[in-house]
Amino acid sequence: MAKRSKTIRNIELLAPAGGEEQLIAAVENGADAVYLGGTLFNARMNAANFDDDAMQRSLDYAHARGVRIYVTMNTLLRDDELPEALEYAKKLYAMGVDALIIQDLGLGRVIHQALPDFPLHLSTQATVSDADGVRAAQALGYKRVVLAREVSLDKLRAIHAALDEDPGRGAAPDLEVFVHGALCICYSGQCQLSRYYGGRSGNRGACAQPCRLLYTVTPASTAPYNAYALSPKDLCMIDRLGDLIEAGAASFKIEGRMKSAEYVATVTAIYRKYIDEYLQNGYYRVSDADRFALAQIFNRGGFTEGYVNGDPGRKLMCSGLPKNHGIRIGTVSFAKKGSALIDVALDAPALTKDSGGSAASDGFPLMIGDAIEIRRTGQNAQTDLIVESRMISYLKPVAARPLPQSGRRPDKAAKGVQTPAPKTVRIGDLKSDVKPGDIVFRMSSKAQLDAACSTVSRPSRKRDVDLQLFCYGDTFTLNAETVARPGEQEWASLRKVRAQTFLSAAELGDSSTTILSADRIEAQLRKTGSTPFAVRNVIIKGNDFEGLRISDVNDLRRRCLETLEQETVFRRDLPAEAPAEPIMEVPPADASLVPSAGGPLPSYDALADLPGGAVMVRDLGALYRAASVASPTTPVTVATTASAETPAAAPVIADRSLNVYNRETAAALQFLGAAGFRPSAETLEPGPGFDWPVMVLEHRIDDCTLESSRGHRLRVVNPAGCDKTLIFAADSTGGTQ
């Protein structure tokens, strides 16, 4: 655990919401901001998402409680879609959305031109992994960059340090990192697998996740540890929050817009707890109970810390099943054929750092309403066969059957020496052919879900306010003002707001026989009930309380806080229409400036030599470096197999990985210094002419062939001089020359 530095920045906890229930769960469990999708152009179009009415309700709910809302418009767009996308962005701007999360640089360009004060965050799908990529995003108007998930802690530290050395450029964009949830095996924004084998593009919001399929690996020795060769475990950085804070992260993002409200509530609450502990104390220790809770709500065979220390190798990948593994709770010790009852010998509690793959039975009490899954090893020793999935509807403790010595059937009493019997329960209403020795997993805990649900059904998130009551002459005046938390003042939606209400002596009812004390008045003013406010300070000036009743104090407070809540509603006026900049007309790429179709990729994300003295760039950082040399006579070193030096004045060509899918993206790259481009791989038709990887991996897989359970055939290659593993469709020409 890192030691806290003397100066701590504001650290944002950013939680996901696929619907209004998830949004309430995020807000009520401590999120500083929530990201969600609207009805158009977001990368999770299969989530419930938010129509205009739900969006406005959610904005008002969150802003009243001091929480920001970011909306994802993180897909690639065609030229004909840009006008509609801009109109939708204008609607979101007027509604009061705090920021947009953008993948398409062309969409970002037109929004920034039309709405220059609308904060834009560059999505992780832009594949930014170095300081120059962040500088390029800053030049295009982005206020935040969501770094690629593959960025290690050392790289994050280097990026932050490099940006700190650029005071002349103005405030550097915030750096956002993922801390929990599902991982893509491919660099986000660079995956073509789902589109190639089904026409559902992840870059267009419709990924079918073929990476989670079972694959046969040839030769088998390449990946003997994992039949799900492209399915990573879920990320969990709960132990590394201090390291990330000290390295320069400003926002911690939880993945999960397709997850339940209970998932959002559980994960958000735990990360909130330990972020606060670190910021307050400079250290923290994660409890076994919290590790268990994270694993119980969702895990894929345990968790991974991803690429924080570089490629973790086989520890990155899930095994057995590509879905939620639940928590192992025990082993079937007795099952009678034809009976719906089984006995389960519960595992001894073992709350460890990797609870998802460890025996654990008492993190929550086993109870009716828990969901269980019974599994056994499948025909392939690397996969699990699901025998039964159901909700527990019958549960009874029973006398344990002594466990026999090794080699004896567990449902038969053994003669001779016996091991101590574990606690045993009888579970009923099963329908499948369960056998002794099958393993029982709890997939969900009713106790955990009920606790999470209670935070949604009984909202309690409050925003601090200060109250002042003036009691002079014939008028009682109550003032209320919201209290800005650190970092909030830079957000217009969370500005300080004020409200004031009056009560004249003429409005008082019958005089009270008892004059209220200042303490009693303060106690009544602090009763904020179901409002989104909590009173921090109360100041009472004057002592003329005669005639003031409890009901009068309550009325003053109620009307004042109602007015204050109305003041928290945030809207924007659209600016006057500015003349649009002309769209760049891009001529066809000069064939002499691009590699031949199907050519090798000697260095995927850096610079490559091209005929005619040009250089090809494959990410924003490389483009920024190649186009930002101070003098045309200064050479720039390009990362190729030969480490050649190319004159700085050489034309810079943006390759397919920069995802030029519309003319405005081409214009954005031209602004950064590109002289030309190859269109996004998104424009290539699946089939033999597809000359680009369907996946680009930081994770190392040795050269092999993969064939999925649905017949998808892939070639895994590691070209000489390339620091990435590339995966090509076997029926394409990519990577064959």
Phi, psi and omega in degrees: 000130178294151175270135185296136177283168182293323181252118181250128176283171173285128181251124182266135169258117186248117186248156182268157173213120175265355180192178185295324179296318177294324178297315178299319179300318180295313181297313185290342182253015167107010178294141172278333180208157180230136175249143186206168180250146173268203184275349185229142163058044173238156190280005175230063184292347178271356173285167180298319179060183192233119171284180187298319180294315179295323178299314182292319176300317182293319178300313182294321179297312184291314183296323178299336182254011175079027183243138181269156178236124174249136181250133180275125166233061196250049172238164172282144184236145172282165178303319184288347180269343185299316179301316179295320180295320179295319178296323177293320177298321178297320178297315179296322177300311181294326181290339178108016176301138186282326180197159174248143175256119191238137168260314188284115182295332177291317176298316178301323181295313184289327177292317181295326177292318184278328185225072189297341179262009178274112182298132179244135175247131181275122186296156173300340179289352174278354173060046177274126184222015176208171185296324180293327175295322177293320178297321177298317178298320178297319179296333180271359174103009182277139180266345181210150176234125174271107187292155175303143181296341182279357181290125180280170178298318179297320178293320177300316179298318180293320178299312182296318179296319180295321179292326178295339181274005184245055183297334182289345181274356185089183182299125180289151175301147172296153177251124181247138180228150174281140179238344182202144174119189186296144176249143166272140176286333179266152169305127181299138182090348182249005186268130177241006188296312182295322179289321183294318184252041177166356176073012179252103187273129173295328178288351179242014172086020186224033184300132179264000177057052174295345177297339182273003181283162173284132181238140170268128185255129177234121359286152185299334182292347182295315183220063185293343184274354190203111175283336175267074194291344182242016186246102180282161168293171174280149179284140172214110183251026185299333179272354188242015184298317178298318178300317181293320178298312182292333180281345175122003178293139179251340182220133178253120187253128174265127177279149173144044178286352175259004185269167183284165175297324180295320176298311181300316181298313184295309184292317181299315182298319182290317179292324176301316182302312187276333170298313180297319180297319180292316181295329181276318189250342183086002178198168173197162176229122183284128181285154175300322181298321180287323174300316180298317181298319178297318180291321182293324184288328174180128172205154177249072180073037185100194183232167174229152171268014175062224187260021184302328177245023185097186182296120181278003179069218186296340179294343179288332195263145174278164181221160177082302180215148182267014185239193177301128180270341186068197180242127176294126181244344179170189183233140176294119181259340179207133175212124180259128182300132181089351180263150177268003182252142172224155172256137181239120173278113185285141176290152173293144179302138178211082182273104183237177180300334182246053187303331182299333179251010184248158175292131179201123186236349186233023173297325169224145181294135175295130186208162173301134184106345173290148175261133180236161175222134179249129185229159168218163180295132181281184180299321172276120186299346182265002180237159178249143177258125178277117182270319185207138173228124180195170175271138178289121177242352176219128184211128182210129173294141179224165177295135183288142172273126181304136179280129181284172173294162181305138178097350178262153178293134184291347180263005178243134177293136182263146174275151177091212185290134179233147177277158179301141182278137177282169173299137185232142176233153176255129181243139186240180174067030176277153184241344186263172180276079180280143183235152173304139182098344174296149184261139182251130179240139171269119183273330174208149180252123178300321180298317179294315182294322178297318179296319179293318180298327182297332179287339179270320184284337179232075183302140181221003181297131184233154173249132184292140175225153171252138180242143173229125177248124178254122182241084181227139172060230185261011186225138171252125183240128177244123176252140176230141179216132178290152180256122180281128174277163180306131177088349184281331188297341179280352180256122184299327183290340183248023177300160174294135175233156185228156175214154182215137175226156184233154172217115181272161179301328181292337181273352180290149177279206177300138182300137177285143178285343180243127177277127182292145174275162177298323180296319180292321178296316179298318179301320179290322180295334181278353181275086185270354173055230185272007178290162179276025186235149171233134184278124177272302181235144172236125176242126178245121180246131184096162181223021181268082185262006186298133179086350181276123181255166177303317181297327178292318178298316179298320180294317177302311181297314182300311182293323181293316181287328174298316178295320180297318179296322176297325180290337179285346178296127187242125175227160175236151171267135178292139179289164175298145181297125176264148178299130183288142175289146181296140177287134182291127173273118186256119178289161177304145181297140177287122184301335181287349183259359183236150177296156177296150180303135178081005180291161180292164179243086188295334178209101193299313192248013178247224181248147178231141176293144175228156174299153177081014176078012180268165174237146178253131179245147186235008170205170184297321180298316179295321177298314181298317180294316184293328186262359186247020179290137188296321185232140180295346178268353180280125180286152175240131181280127180252139184277093175234179180298333181263357184050045184287159173253129182243137179304143183297335182282357182298144177301141179252123183248129178276127182273181188300329184294344176277002167055054172283104184243354176208167184293331180290327174294318176301321179293321178297318179289326175297319177301324180280350175122002180287138177267345180188183184201161163254135182301155179309149173300343177297339181271350182280139177278135176303143179136192187303326183280001181287109189257021188231153177296143171277346175210146174233121188243138165281328178291133184274124169235128181296156180308130181192180173243138178242136174229123184279168178295349177253011175089009177286125181250130185230149174248125178260124182227151176234086185300147178302133178080001180257134181265014178236151169271129182248139178240127181243151170294134186295334182266011178254169179272352184302132175073012184262348183258000000 
